[in-house]
Amino acid sequence: MKRLLLPLLAALALPTAVNANSHVNDSLNAADMNFKVGNRDMACTMVSMAILVVNSPEIYGTTSSSLKREVKEYADRCDLRF
């Protein structure tokens, strides 16, 4: 019982900001890979998802300022408003 309780408590104790930052990071990494292979449409879709996460802190948690700057750079690259 003790072996199961400790990982459960650790998982519940993680802040939601970790979730927001990881969502944004994953989206920007996917966008970067798509830009590299020339798939601009999919890349910009992933950037749009990152923008959605950054603009919804009540759902995903806060995003770090460095990631917000990176999202801004990718948004400019896709001609998206951020």
Protein Blocks (a to p, Z undefined) as FASTA:
>chain_A
ZZmmmmmmmmmmpcfklmmmmmmmmmmmmmmmmmmnopaklmmmmmmmmmmmmmmmmlno
padfklmmmmmmmmmmnopaZZ
